[in-house]
Structure formats: C-alpha cells, structure tokens
Amino acid sequence: MTLLFIRRLMTIVVITLLSVFTYAQTGPGIQAENVRITKPYKILTSGKQITVKSTKDIKSIMVWTASGHRIVEDKEVNSTSFSFNINVSEKVFFVMIQFEGSKPYTEKIGVQ
C-alpha cells in the first residue's frame, strides 16, 4: 500500500515538473512576430491613380495584377515620389518597391 502511494506521488511530481520545465518560451528569433516593420514609403490611392511617396529615393517600382499581368515597370525612378494611373478593370494589385542598397518591399493594394 505504501509502495503504491509512493509511485502515484512520484508520478504526480514528475508530470508536474515536466510541465513546468517544458513550458514553451519564445527565443530571440521568434519574437519578431509581434514587431511591425516600418516602411519608408506610403501608397496613396485616389480612384485609379496611385501615388507612392517615400522618404528615400525609389530605385525601381513594379506593379502587377492579381492574375499576373504587369502594369507598370520602371527601373530608374530616382525620385521620392512616383504616380501612375491604372488602366485595367481589376481591383487587386501588387506593388514592389526597391530602394538603393536595400531589400525590395512588396505590398498588396486594392483600388475601386
């Protein structure tokens, strides 16, 4: 009887300790989930006119539809602002903006 009590007690202690020690914690690489990345640009829409304003010089910009058709591609913008008109009837577009010496930013936008 005493042996059975000790086994049950040890089982409870082991399970409790395992649950305490195996509690998941976020590591240094996982914490980026809640961090918002600040973009160095803003995309403004007014009907079918799209304007990209940036704090840095835009190196290149590419816009394509959700079905994959390329609308705009300018590889030498070299300005902090870029405007263009959408002349297709689709509502969802993707914009890729590249700055000098940095990674490209891609964003999904919708127009009316």
N, C-alpha and C positions, 0 to 999 in steps of 0.2 A: 504494500500500500504506500509506504513511504517512497519507494523507488518510482512508482507511477507518478506520485505528486512531484518529485524532483524532475522527472522527464518533462512533464507538462510545463512546469515552471521554467525550465531551461529552454523549451521550445518557444514559449512566450517571450522570454528575454532575447533570444536570438532573432526572432521575427521583428521585435521592436527595434533592436539595434540595427538590423539590416535596413529597415525602412528609414531610420534616421540617417545612416551613413550613405545610403544610395539616393538621397534626395537630389534631384537634378538641379544643377546650378548653371547659370549662363557663363560661358567662357568669354575671353576677350574678343574673339571673332564673332560671337553670336550676338553681342549687344548692339550691333549696327541695325538690328531690326526696327528699333523704335526711333532711330535718328533720321531726321529729314535732311535730305541733301539740298542745299540752297543752290538754285540755278542762277547763272549770271545773265539771264535773259527773261523777257516776258513776251508772250504771244498774245496779241490783241486781235480780236475778230470784230468786223463790222459788216454784217451781211456776207457777201462773197469776197470781201477784201481782208487780207491777212497782213498784219504788220508784226515784225519781230524786232524788238528793241533790246539792246544789250549794253552791259557795262564795259565789255571788251569788244575788240574788232572781230567781226564774224569772218572766218576764213572761207567757209563754204556752207551752202544750205541745199537740202534736197527735200522735196515734198512728193509723196505718192499716195494713191488712193488705197482703200482697204482691199480692193481687188488686185492691186499690184501695179497699176499704171502710173508712170512717173509724170508728174505735172510740172514741177519746177526743179531745175538743177543748175546751180550757179556755183562754180568752183573758185571764183575770185571776187568775193563781195568786198572785202577790206573796208567795211564800214560798221558802225554801231547800230544801224537801222536798215531794214530790208522790208519792202512791201511788194505784194503781188496780188493779183485777182484770180479767183478760182473760176474756170470756165467749163466745168463739168457738173453734172447734176448729182453727184454723190455727196453724202453728208459726213462721212468719216474719212479723215486723212491722217497721215503720219508725217512728222517733220523731224528731220535730222539736222542738227546744227553743229558745226565743227569750228572750234576756236584754235588759234595758233598755239601749238605746243600743248594741247590738252585733248582729252578723250571726247568723242562725239556724244552729244545729248540727243536722245530720241524721245519724242512725245506724241501722244495720240490727241488729235483735236477734232472737234465737230463744228460744222457750220450749218446755217439754216438756209 
